[in-house]
Amino acid sequence: MIQKLTSTKIMELYPNPSSETFHIEYDKPINRLIIYDSIGKIVKQFNHSQLDSEYNISNLQKGIYFIKLMSNDNRIETTIKFIKN
């Protein structure tokens, strides 16, 4: 499990690495979750209506990815690295 402290907010992403799904827990509402590959290309997005604590990544290739969590006013709340295996 990775736990990242951003200001006074805590975000947890687990399991990491993952092959099928991962979970995110964040102590603030988020509007959008964006997954980027290692060269910065958006490979998957989850909008407000799709936000859940579990995210399916089974269709992604193995590799290193970055997740950006966006707030309701479209500010980047945090970015975290994860590995798809």
N, C-alpha and C positions, 0 to 999 in steps of 0.2 A: 504494500500500500504506500502511495506517495501522499504526503501531507504537505501543503504549501501554505505558508502564512503570508497573506498580502494585506498590509495595514493591520487591521484587527479582524480580518475575515479569514476563514479557514476553508480550503477546498481539498477534498479527497477524491482521488481517482484510483480505482482498483478493479480488477487485478491489473498490474502493469509489470511485465508484458501481458498481452491478451491475444486470443486468437478469434474469438467469436463476439463477445460483448464486453463492455466495461461499464462501471457505475461511476457516477459523479455525485458527490454531496457538496453543496455550497451553501453558505449561510445567508445568501442574498439572492433575490429573484434575478433570473437571467432571461433575456429575450431571445438569444440566439447562441448556438454552439457551432463553431466552424472548425473543420479539420483540414489542415494543410499538410502536404507532403514535405519532404526534406528540401525541395527547391522552391517552396512557397506557393505551389498551386493548390487551389481549393479542391478537395476531393470529396467532401461530404459536408452537408449543412443540416442542422435541425433548427427549425423555427419555433416560435413560442408554442404553437399548437402541438408540436411534436416533442416538446421537452419532457423528459422523463428522467428517472434516476438511472435507467439502464439504456445503453445505446448499442445497436447492432453494427459491428464493423466486419462481419464475415466476408463481405464482398471486397474489402481492401486487400491489396498486395502486402506481403510481408515487408516490414521496413520501419523506419522512424517517422513519426508524425507529430504535429503540434496542434493542440486544441486551444482555441481562443473562446473565452466566454464573454459575451457582450451583454451589457446592462440594458434596461428599458430605454435609456436615452442614447443607445448605440455607442457607449464608451466601452473600451476594452477593459474588462475587470481583471482578467488574469490570462496568462498563457502558460501551458504546461506541456512537456514532452511525454510521449508514450510510444511504446513499441508494439507493433502488430507482429505476432509470430505464427 
